């Protein structure tokens, strides 16, 4: 009997070791996929369904040195549009209107892949799926399965040799699955010229620079615009953490945007001073008013998670009517980026 038990135990141990190795292989491949845009030069034609209607067909140039440039090929109403993101500024060129809109890139606040992977390990189970061929490349499916039922399952098909994400599907907790990216063709040139990453601007092209978004080094920097101390909870629900903070809107009607992530899924919590806004600036998502503090949350997650995020902020604020102010009851949270708002944007006292 005892030798048999030992043999069974050995088999179980071997299975566990194999299972852990399998999970590690999947996480390593996911890390490679997250790093690909800054490590691998590529030219890809992809389908990207952006909202209702006909899917967008795009040609994407990616370079570790220059960033990413996207040409819109289809449908007709988007044809000719070009988006260039150098990881600091995102520029969108509209040829029919001969204008360029310059905005702060989301890359200025997004976490590095190693930080995201550490959070993914806490909030998801990462597993290898099927092996298949997409755009002539052999790839492995990586399934990122959430531990919380409030967020989506993510499925990525990743080229094992380069880390290029060939297909990406999100399966939300409710509703139908959404294909984020599907690659039609891809090539990996050894070198890419700087000329491939220039917008075809003309002499009379209008360059429009909206006031926001502005990425903050600290949420406290928002106070001189919103005139409120930003109350933030010590912990967010369902494993989410603050990835970054931005000011959006306009100088006269600023909104503090807290960018949250659980490693894979983004959620934004918005805070504003109701004295600066005639009405809520958002038409969807849960809204809560605490004194002069307006709070809203948006993201592709279940409604109860959004409400929990709003409640977490509301519970961190203390309303002091005689001071007509919101006071911070918890320690300041800093997101670690070095970007600060230019002094030129400071409001006139």
Secondary structure, 3 states (H helix, E strand, C coil): CHHHHHHHHHHHHHHHHHHHHHHHHHHHHHHHHHHHHHHCCEEEEEEECCCCCCCEEEEEEEECCCEEEEEEEECHHHCCCEEEECCCEEEEEECCCCEEEEEECHHHCCCCHHHHHHHHHHHEEEEEEEEEEECCEEEEEEEEEECCCCCCEEEEEEECCCCCEEEEEEECCCCCCEEEEEEEEEECCCCCCHHHHCCCCCCCCEEEECCCCEECCEHHHHHHHHCCCCCCCCCCHHHCEEEEEEEEECCCCEEEEEEEECCCCEEEEEEEEHHHCCCCCCCCCCEEEECCEEEEEEECCCHHHHHHHHHHHHHHEEEEHHHCEEEECCCCCECCCCCCCCHHHCCCC
